Amino acid sequence: MSTAQALKLVQYVVIRRDLLDIMKWPVGAVIAQACHACTAVIHLNYGDDHTQEYLKDLDNMHKVVLEAKDEETIAKISQVLVDNDIKHKLWTEQPENYPTCLALKPYPKDDVHKYLKKLKLFK
């Protein structure tokens, strides 16, 4: 068992549900937003010990994709994460300049689950 598995390292991703339901974005465009956020947060935290451990076993990475109702909800989640020094990237689509999703750097699940436990899995 790798250290990442032993620590239960996970990367949480939160996507705005209204992008699909209300704004009628194509599914691929929404997925691309999540990919942007994941790539950015890994890049920004590349030297982090948990990030390095997470990347050692690419075939067993664990991500949890959750949904936020709308822009206001994702902004509130981001602020809670900032207030608790939880490293993440709030992805902002340009040129529209509005947040579409956020991704946390890899963390032990027990360290960050409490900040996201009220969110539903993205469906």
DSSP file (Angstrom, degrees, kcal/mol; ACC not computed):
  #  RESIDUE AA STRUCTURE BP1 BP2  ACC     N-H-->O    O-->H-N    N-H-->O    O-->H-N    TCO  KAPPA ALPHA  PHI   PSI    X-CA   Y-CA   Z-CA
    1    1 A M              0   0    0      0, 0.0     2,-0.0     0, 0.0     0, 0.0   0.000 360.0 360.0 360.0 131.9    0.0    0.0    0.0
    2    2 A S     >  -     0   0    0      1,-0.1     4,-2.3    55,-0.0     5,-0.1  -0.297 360.0-111.5 -75.1 164.5    1.4    3.4   -0.9
    3    3 A T  H  > S+     0   0    0      1,-0.2     4,-2.6     2,-0.2     5,-0.2   0.882 118.8  57.8 -62.1 -37.7    1.6    6.3    1.5
    4    4 A A  H  >>S+     0   0    0     49,-0.3     5,-2.5     1,-0.2     4,-0.7   0.910 109.1  44.4 -60.0 -42.5   -1.1    8.1   -0.5
    5    5 A Q  H  45S+     0   0    0      3,-0.2     3,-0.5     2,-0.2    -1,-0.2   0.903 112.1  52.4 -68.3 -40.1   -3.5    5.2    0.1
    6    6 A A  H  <5S+     0   0    0     -4,-2.3    -2,-0.2     1,-0.2    -1,-0.2   0.884 115.1  41.4 -62.6 -38.2   -2.5    4.9    3.7
    7    7 A L  H  <5S-     0   0    0     -4,-2.6   102,-0.4    -5,-0.1   103,-0.3   0.569 107.4-128.5 -82.8  -9.2   -3.3    8.6    4.2
    8    8 A K  T  <5 -     0   0    0     -4,-0.7   101,-2.1    -3,-0.5    -3,-0.2   0.952  33.4-164.5  56.0  52.3   -6.4    8.4    2.1
    9    9 A L  E   < +A  108   0A   0     -5,-2.5     2,-0.3    99,-0.2    53,-0.2  -0.465  12.6 176.3 -67.9 136.6   -5.3   11.3    0.0
   10   10 A V  E     -A  107   0A   0     97,-2.7    97,-2.2    -2,-0.2     2,-0.6  -0.989  27.9-142.3-142.5 148.2   -8.1   12.8   -2.0
   11   11 A Q  E     -b   63   0B   0     51,-2.4    53,-2.1    -2,-0.3     2,-0.4  -0.965  20.9-152.7-112.8 119.1   -8.5   15.7   -4.4
   12   12 A Y  E     -b   64   0B   0     -2,-0.6    92,-2.7    93,-0.4     2,-0.4  -0.724  10.0-170.6 -91.3 139.6  -11.9   17.4   -4.1
   13   13 A V  E     -bC  65 103B   0     51,-2.7    53,-3.5    -2,-0.4     2,-0.5  -0.997   4.1-163.1-128.9 132.8  -13.4   19.2   -7.0
   14   14 A V  E     -bC  66 102B   0     88,-3.1    88,-2.4    -2,-0.4     2,-0.4  -0.977   8.8-171.4-122.1 123.7  -16.5   21.4   -6.7
   15   15 A I  E     -bC  67 101B   0     51,-2.6    53,-2.7    -2,-0.5     2,-0.5  -0.901  29.4-111.7-117.3 140.6  -18.4   22.3   -9.9
   16   16 A R  E >   -b   68   0B   0     84,-2.1     3,-0.8    -2,-0.4     4,-0.4  -0.586  21.4-158.3 -70.5 120.5  -21.3   24.8  -10.3
   17   17 A R  T >> S+     0   0    0     51,-3.5     4,-2.0    -2,-0.5     3,-1.3   0.828  86.2  67.5 -67.7 -33.8  -24.4   22.8  -11.1
   18   18 A D  H 3>>S+     0   0    0     51,-0.8     5,-2.9    50,-0.5     4,-1.5   0.688  82.8  74.4 -66.5 -16.2  -26.2   25.9  -12.7
   19   19 A L  H <45S+     0   0    0     -3,-0.8     6,-3.3     3,-0.2    -1,-0.3   0.892 110.9  28.4 -60.8 -37.3  -23.7   25.9  -15.5
   20   20 A L  H <45S+     0   0    0     -3,-1.3     4,-0.4    -4,-0.4    -2,-0.2   0.908 127.9  40.1 -85.7 -49.2  -25.5   22.8  -16.9
   21   21 A D  H  <5S+     0   0    0     -4,-2.0    -3,-0.2     2,-0.1    -2,-0.1   0.885 132.1  13.8 -74.7 -41.9  -29.0   23.3  -15.6
   22   22 A I  T  <5S+     0   0    0     -4,-1.5    -3,-0.2    -5,-0.2    -1,-0.1   0.836 131.7  41.2-104.7 -44.4  -29.6   27.1  -16.0
   23   23 A M  S   <S-     0   0    0     -5,-2.9    -4,-0.2     2,-0.0    -3,-0.2   0.592  95.0-137.7 -85.9  -9.7  -26.9   28.4  -18.2
   24   24 A K        +     0   0    0     -6,-0.4    -4,-0.2    -4,-0.4    -3,-0.1   0.839  34.6 174.0  59.1  38.9  -27.1   25.4  -20.6
   25   25 A W        -     0   0    0     -6,-3.3    -1,-0.2    -7,-0.2     2,-0.1  -0.456  39.6-101.3 -68.5 148.2  -23.3   24.9  -21.0
   26   26 A P     >  -     0   0    0      0, 0.0     4,-1.6     0, 0.0     3,-0.4  -0.434  29.3-118.4 -65.1 147.9  -22.3   21.8  -22.9
   27   27 A V  H  > S+     0   0    0      1,-0.2     4,-2.5     2,-0.2     5,-0.2   0.894 113.7  56.0 -55.9 -42.6  -21.1   19.0  -20.7
   28   28 A G  H  > S+     0   0    0      1,-0.2     4,-2.3     2,-0.2    -1,-0.2   0.871 104.2  52.7 -60.1 -38.0  -17.6   19.0  -22.3
   29   29 A A  H  > S+     0   0    0     -3,-0.4     4,-1.4     2,-0.2    -1,-0.2   0.876 110.1  48.2 -66.0 -37.2  -17.2   22.7  -21.4
   30   30 A V  H  X S+     0   0    0     -4,-1.6     4,-1.6     2,-0.2    -2,-0.2   0.911 110.8  50.5 -69.1 -42.4  -18.1   22.1  -17.8
   31   31 A I  H  X S+     0   0    0     -4,-2.5     4,-2.3     1,-0.2    -2,-0.2   0.904 106.5  56.1 -61.0 -40.5  -15.6   19.1  -17.6
   32   32 A A  H  X S+     0   0    0     -4,-2.3     4,-2.5     1,-0.2    -1,-0.2   0.874 102.9  55.2 -60.0 -37.3  -12.9   21.4  -19.1
   33   33 A Q  H  X S+     0   0    0     -4,-1.4     4,-2.3     2,-0.2    -1,-0.2   0.921 108.4  47.6 -61.9 -43.4  -13.4   23.9  -16.3
   34   34 A A  H  X S+     0   0    0     -4,-1.6     4,-2.6     1,-0.2    -2,-0.2   0.899 110.9  51.7 -64.2 -40.3  -12.8   21.1  -13.7
   35   35 A C  H  X S+     0   0    0     -4,-2.3     4,-2.6     2,-0.2     5,-0.2   0.916 108.9  51.0 -62.6 -42.5   -9.7   20.0  -15.6
   36   36 A H  H  X S+     0   0    0     -4,-2.5     4,-2.6     1,-0.2    -2,-0.2   0.938 111.8  46.8 -58.6 -47.9   -8.4   23.6  -15.6
   37   37 A A  H  X S+     0   0    0     -4,-2.3     4,-2.5     2,-0.2     5,-0.2   0.907 113.2  48.6 -63.9 -42.8   -8.9   23.9  -11.9
   38   38 A C  H  X S+     0   0    0     -4,-2.6     4,-2.0     2,-0.2     5,-0.2   0.928 113.7  46.3 -63.5 -45.4   -7.3   20.5  -11.1
   39   39 A T  H  X S+     0   0    0     -4,-2.6     4,-2.4    -5,-0.2    -2,-0.2   0.925 113.7  49.3 -62.6 -44.4   -4.2   21.2  -13.3
   40   40 A A  H  X S+     0   0    0     -4,-2.6     4,-2.8    -5,-0.2    -2,-0.2   0.918 111.0  47.7 -63.7 -45.0   -3.8   24.7  -11.9
   41   41 A V  H  X S+     0   0    0     -4,-2.5     4,-1.3     1,-0.2    -1,-0.2   0.866 112.0  50.2 -69.4 -34.1   -4.0   23.6   -8.2
   42   42 A I  H  < S+     0   0    0     -4,-2.0    -1,-0.2    -5,-0.2    -2,-0.2   0.930 113.0  47.3 -65.8 -43.7   -1.5   20.8   -8.8
   43   43 A H  H >< S+     0   0    0     -4,-2.4     3,-1.3     1,-0.2    -2,-0.2   0.936 112.2  48.9 -61.0 -46.9    0.9   23.2  -10.5
   44   44 A L  H 3< S+     0   0    0     -4,-2.8    -1,-0.2     1,-0.3    -2,-0.2   0.756 122.6  33.7 -66.0 -24.4    0.5   25.8   -7.7
   45   45 A N  T >< S+     0   0    0     -4,-1.3     3,-1.6    -5,-0.2    -1,-0.3  -0.024  77.7 127.4-120.4  28.6    1.1   23.2   -5.0
   46   46 A Y  T <  S+     0   0    0     -3,-1.3    -1,-0.1     1,-0.3    -2,-0.1   0.830  73.6  50.5 -59.3 -36.4    3.6   21.0   -6.9
   47   47 A G  T 3  S+     0   0    0     -4,-0.2    -1,-0.3    -3,-0.2     2,-0.1   0.540  83.7 115.5 -80.9  -6.3    6.2   21.1   -4.1
   48   48 A D  S <> S-     0   0    0     -3,-1.6     4,-2.5     1,-0.1     5,-0.2  -0.382  70.3-130.7 -66.1 139.0    3.7   20.2   -1.4
   49   49 A D  H  > S+     0   0    0      1,-0.2     4,-2.3     2,-0.2     5,-0.2   0.902 107.1  47.8 -59.3 -44.3    4.4   16.8    0.3
   50   50 A H  H  > S+     0   0    0      2,-0.2     4,-2.5     1,-0.2    -1,-0.2   0.898 111.4  51.1 -65.8 -38.8    0.8   15.5   -0.1
   51   51 A T  H  > S+     0   0    0     -6,-0.2     4,-2.0     2,-0.2    -2,-0.2   0.931 111.1  48.1 -62.9 -45.0    0.7   16.6   -3.8
   52   52 A Q  H  X S+     0   0    0     -4,-2.5     4,-0.8     1,-0.2    -2,-0.2   0.906 112.5  48.3 -62.8 -41.8    4.0   14.8   -4.5
   53   53 A E  H >< S+     0   0    0     -4,-2.3     3,-0.7     1,-0.2     4,-0.5   0.908 110.3  52.3 -64.8 -41.3    2.7   11.6   -2.7
   54   54 A Y  H >< S+     0   0    0     -4,-2.5     3,-0.8     1,-0.2    -1,-0.2   0.871 109.2  50.2 -60.5 -39.5   -0.6   11.8   -4.6
   55   55 A L  H >< S+     0   0    0     -4,-2.0     3,-0.5     1,-0.2    -1,-0.2   0.606  92.3  76.6 -79.1 -11.9    1.3   12.0   -7.9
   56   56 A K  T << S+     0   0    0     -4,-0.8     2,-0.3    -3,-0.7    -1,-0.2   0.761 101.1  39.8 -69.2 -23.8    3.5    9.0   -7.2
   57   57 A D  T X   +     0   0    0     -3,-0.8     3,-2.2    -4,-0.5    -1,-0.3  -0.619  67.5 169.0-128.1  71.6    0.7    6.6   -7.9
   58   58 A L  G X  S+     0   0    0     -3,-0.5     3,-1.0    -2,-0.3    -1,-0.1   0.773  74.2  60.3 -58.9 -29.6   -1.1    8.0  -11.0
   59   59 A D  G 3  S+     0   0    0      1,-0.2    -1,-0.3    -3,-0.1    -3,-0.0   0.572 110.0  42.3 -76.8  -6.8   -3.2    4.9  -11.5
   60   60 A N  G <  S+     0   0    0     -3,-2.2    -1,-0.2    -6,-0.2    -2,-0.2   0.054  75.7 144.6-128.1  26.2   -4.8    5.1   -8.1
   61   61 A M    <   -     0   0    0     -3,-1.0     2,-0.5    -6,-0.1   -51,-0.1  -0.380  38.1-146.0 -63.3 144.9   -5.5    8.8   -7.7
   62   62 A H        +     0   0    0    -53,-0.2   -51,-2.4     2,-0.0     2,-0.4  -0.968  21.2 173.9-119.9 120.4   -8.7    9.5   -5.8
   63   63 A K  E     -b   11   0B   0     -2,-0.5     2,-0.5   -53,-0.2   -51,-0.2  -0.942  17.2-157.5-121.6 147.2  -11.0   12.5   -6.7
   64   64 A V  E     -b   12   0B   0    -53,-2.1   -51,-2.7    -2,-0.4     2,-0.6  -0.993  10.7-156.4-123.0 122.4  -14.4   13.4   -5.3
   65   65 A V  E     +b   13   0B   0     -2,-0.5    57,-2.6   -53,-0.2     2,-0.2  -0.886  17.8 177.4-106.2 119.2  -16.5   15.6   -7.6
   66   66 A L  E     -bD  14 121B   0    -53,-3.5   -51,-2.6    -2,-0.6     2,-0.4  -0.681  21.0-123.5-115.7 166.8  -19.1   17.6   -5.8
   67   67 A E  E     -bD  15 120B   0     53,-2.3    53,-0.5    -2,-0.2     2,-0.4  -0.929   9.6-159.6-120.1 142.0  -21.6   20.2   -6.9
   68   68 A A  E     -b   16   0B   0    -53,-2.7   -51,-3.5    -2,-0.4   -50,-0.5  -0.910  24.3-130.5-108.6 142.3  -22.3   23.8   -5.8
   69   69 A K  S    S-     0   0    0     -2,-0.4   -51,-0.8   -53,-0.2     2,-0.3   0.889  73.0 -32.7 -60.3 -43.2  -25.7   25.2   -6.6
   70   70 A D  S  > S-     0   0    0    -53,-0.1     4,-2.2   -52,-0.1     5,-0.2  -0.876  76.9 -65.8-163.5-173.1  -24.5   28.5   -8.1
   71   71 A E  H  > S+     0   0    0     -2,-0.3     4,-2.1     1,-0.2     5,-0.2   0.889 125.7  52.7 -61.5 -41.9  -21.9   31.2   -8.2
   72   72 A E  H  > S+     0   0    0      1,-0.2     4,-2.0     2,-0.2    -1,-0.2   0.906 109.8  49.2 -61.2 -42.2  -22.8   32.5   -4.7
   73   73 A T  H  > S+     0   0    0      2,-0.2     4,-2.4     1,-0.2    -2,-0.2   0.921 111.2  47.6 -65.5 -45.0  -22.4   29.0   -3.2
   74   74 A I  H  X S+     0   0    0     -4,-2.2     4,-2.4     1,-0.2    -1,-0.2   0.865 110.5  53.2 -68.0 -33.1  -19.0   28.3   -4.8
   75   75 A A  H  X S+     0   0    0     -4,-2.1     4,-2.1    -5,-0.2    -1,-0.2   0.903 109.5  48.7 -65.2 -40.5  -17.8   31.7   -3.6
   76   76 A K  H  X S+     0   0    0     -4,-2.0     4,-2.3     2,-0.2    -2,-0.2   0.908 110.8  50.2 -65.3 -42.1  -18.9   30.9   -0.1
   77   77 A I  H  X S+     0   0    0     -4,-2.4     4,-2.3     1,-0.2    -2,-0.2   0.934 110.0  50.6 -61.0 -45.9  -17.1   27.6   -0.2
   78   78 A S  H  X S+     0   0    0     -4,-2.4     4,-2.5     1,-0.2    -1,-0.2   0.898 109.3  51.0 -59.2 -41.2  -14.0   29.2   -1.5
   79   79 A Q  H  X S+     0   0    0     -4,-2.1     4,-3.0     2,-0.2    -1,-0.2   0.899 108.2  51.5 -65.9 -40.3  -14.1   31.8    1.4
   80   80 A V  H  X S+     0   0    0     -4,-2.3     4,-1.3     2,-0.2    -1,-0.2   0.915 111.3  48.6 -59.9 -42.5  -14.5   29.0    4.0
   81   81 A L  H  <>S+     0   0    0     -4,-2.3     5,-3.1     2,-0.2     3,-0.3   0.914 112.2  48.1 -65.0 -42.7  -11.4   27.3    2.5
   82   82 A V  H ><5S+     0   0    0     -4,-2.5     3,-1.8     1,-0.2    -2,-0.2   0.940 109.4  53.4 -60.2 -47.6   -9.4   30.5    2.5
   83   83 A D  H 3<5S+     0   0    0     -4,-3.0    -1,-0.2     1,-0.3    -2,-0.2   0.772 113.9  42.9 -59.9 -26.6  -10.4   31.2    6.1
   84   84 A N  T 3<5S-     0   0    0     -4,-1.3    -1,-0.3    -3,-0.3    -2,-0.2   0.194 114.0-114.7-106.9  15.2   -9.2   27.7    7.1
   85   85 A D  T < 5 +     0   0    0     -3,-1.8     2,-0.7     1,-0.2    -3,-0.2   0.857  58.6 158.1  54.7  41.4   -6.0   27.9    5.0
   86   86 A I      < -     0   0    0     -5,-3.1     2,-0.2    -6,-0.1    -1,-0.2  -0.873  41.8-127.5 -96.2 116.0   -7.1   25.1    2.8
   87   87 A K        +     0   0    0     -2,-0.7    18,-2.0    -3,-0.1     2,-0.3  -0.451  49.2 138.1 -70.1 126.9   -5.1   25.3   -0.5
   88   88 A H  E     -E  104   0B   0     16,-0.3     2,-0.5    -2,-0.2    16,-0.2  -0.959  47.2-121.9-157.0 169.7   -7.4   25.4   -3.5
   89   89 A K  E     -E  103   0B   0     14,-2.5    14,-1.8    -2,-0.3     2,-0.8  -0.980  13.0-154.7-124.7 118.9   -7.8   27.1   -6.9
   90   90 A L  E     -E  102   0B   0     -2,-0.5     2,-0.4    12,-0.2    12,-0.3  -0.836  23.5-141.5 -87.9 109.7  -11.1   28.8   -7.7
   91   91 A W  E     -E  101   0B   0     10,-2.6     9,-2.7    -2,-0.8    10,-1.0  -0.609  15.3-163.8 -80.7 128.2  -11.2   28.7  -11.5
   92   92 A T  E     -E   99   0B   0     -2,-0.4     2,-0.2     7,-0.3     5,-0.1  -0.954  15.6-132.9-116.2 118.7  -12.5   31.8  -13.1
   93   93 A E  E  >> -E   98   0B   0      5,-2.3     4,-2.2    -2,-0.5     5,-1.1  -0.473  34.1-112.4 -71.9 135.9  -13.6   31.6  -16.7
   94   94 A Q  T  45S+     0   0    0      2,-0.2    -1,-0.0     1,-0.2    -2,-0.0  -0.905  85.4  12.7-117.2 147.6  -12.4   34.4  -18.9
   95   95 A P  T  45S+     0   0    0      0, 0.0    -1,-0.2     0, 0.0    -2,-0.1  -0.991 126.6  56.5 -87.2   2.8  -13.3   36.8  -20.5
   96   96 A E  T  45S-     0   0    0      2,-0.1    -2,-0.2     1,-0.1    -3,-0.1   0.805  91.4-147.3 -63.9 -28.2  -16.7   36.4  -18.6
   97   97 A N  T  <5 +     0   0    0     -4,-2.2    -3,-0.2     1,-0.2    -1,-0.1   0.896  49.6 125.7  63.1  44.9  -14.8   36.7  -15.3
   98   98 A Y  E   < - E   0  93B   0     -5,-1.1    -5,-2.3     0, 0.0    -1,-0.2  -0.994  64.1-106.2-132.5 146.1  -17.0   34.4  -13.2
   99   99 A P  E     + E   0  92B   0      0, 0.0    -7,-0.3     0, 0.0   -25,-0.1  -0.399  33.7 173.7 -70.0 138.7  -16.0   31.4  -11.1
  100  100 A T  E     -     0   0B   0     -9,-2.7   -84,-2.1     1,-0.4     2,-0.3   0.705  60.2 -21.2-114.5 -33.1  -17.0   28.0  -12.5
  101  101 A C  E     -CE  15  91B   0    -10,-1.0   -10,-2.6   -86,-0.2    -1,-0.4  -0.969  52.3-138.0-163.5 173.0  -15.4   25.5  -10.2
  102  102 A L  E     -CE  14  90B   0    -88,-2.4   -88,-3.1    -2,-0.3     2,-0.4  -0.989   7.7-160.6-142.2 154.1  -12.7   24.9   -7.6
  103  103 A A  E     -CE  13  89B   0    -14,-1.8   -14,-2.5    -2,-0.3     2,-0.3  -1.000  11.6-142.7-134.3 135.2  -10.2   22.2   -6.9
  104  104 A L  E     - E   0  88B   0    -92,-2.7   -16,-0.3    -2,-0.4     3,-0.1  -0.639  28.0-109.9 -87.6 151.6   -8.4   21.5   -3.6
  105  105 A K        -     0   0    0    -18,-2.0   -93,-0.4    -2,-0.3   -95,-0.1  -0.382  59.6 -72.3 -65.9 161.7   -4.8   20.3   -3.7
  106  106 A P        +     0   0    0      0, 0.0   -95,-0.2     0, 0.0    -1,-0.1  -0.383  66.3 168.8 -60.9 134.5   -4.6   16.7   -2.5
  107  107 A Y  E     -A   10   0A   0    -97,-2.2   -97,-2.7   -99,-0.1     2,-0.3  -0.944  46.4 -87.7-137.5 156.9   -5.2   16.3    1.2
  108  108 A P  E >>  -A    9   0A   0      0, 0.0     3,-2.0     0, 0.0     4,-0.8  -0.559  45.5-124.2 -60.5 132.9   -5.8   13.5    3.7
  109  109 A K  H >> S+     0   0    0   -101,-2.1     4,-2.6  -102,-0.4     3,-1.1   0.867 108.6  58.2 -51.2 -42.8   -9.6   13.1    3.5
  110  110 A D  H 34 S+     0   0    0   -103,-0.3    -1,-0.3     1,-0.2     4,-0.3   0.725 100.9  58.3 -63.6 -21.0  -10.0   13.6    7.3
  111  111 A D  H <4 S+     0   0    0     -3,-2.0    -1,-0.2     1,-0.1    -2,-0.2   0.757 123.0  16.3 -79.2 -25.0   -8.3   17.0    7.0
  112  112 A V  H XX S+     0   0    0     -3,-1.1     3,-1.7    -4,-0.8     4,-0.6   0.583  95.2  91.6-127.2 -15.2  -10.8   18.6    4.6
  113  113 A H  H >X S+     0   0    0     -4,-2.6     3,-1.6     1,-0.3     4,-1.2   0.857  81.9  64.7 -54.1 -37.4  -14.0   16.5    4.4
  114  114 A K  H 34 S+     0   0    0     -4,-0.3    -1,-0.3     1,-0.3     4,-0.2   0.760  98.6  54.0 -60.7 -25.5  -15.6   18.6    7.2
  115  115 A Y  H <4 S+     0   0    0     -3,-1.7    -1,-0.3     1,-0.2    -2,-0.2   0.645 120.9  29.2 -81.9 -14.6  -15.6   21.7    4.9
  116  116 A L  H X< S+     0   0    0     -3,-1.6     3,-2.1    -4,-0.6    -2,-0.2   0.374  83.6 107.8-125.3   1.0  -17.4   20.0    2.1
  117  117 A K  T 3< S+     0   0    0     -4,-1.2    -3,-0.1     1,-0.3    -2,-0.1   0.679  74.9  60.2 -64.6 -18.6  -19.6   17.4    3.7
  118  118 A K  T 3  S+     0   0    0     -4,-0.2    -1,-0.3    -3,-0.1     2,-0.2   0.571  88.1  94.8 -84.1  -7.0  -22.8   19.2    3.1
  119  119 A L  S <  S-     0   0    0     -3,-2.1     2,-0.2     1,-0.1   -51,-0.1  -0.576  72.3-128.3 -86.7 147.6  -22.3   19.1   -0.7
  120  120 A K  E     -D   67   0B   0    -53,-0.5   -53,-2.3    -2,-0.2     2,-0.1  -0.546  31.8 -93.7 -87.3 155.9  -23.8   16.4   -2.9
  121  121 A L  E     -D   66   0B   0    -55,-0.2     2,-0.3    -2,-0.2   -55,-0.3  -0.451  49.2-104.1 -62.6 141.8  -21.9   14.4   -5.4
  122  122 A F              0   0    0    -57,-2.6   -57,-0.1     1,-0.2    -1,-0.1  -0.551 360.0 360.0 -71.0 128.6  -22.0   15.9   -8.9
  123  123 A K              0   0    0     -2,-0.3    -1,-0.2    -3,-0.0    -2,-0.0   0.339 360.0 360.0-125.5 360.0  -24.4   14.0  -11.1
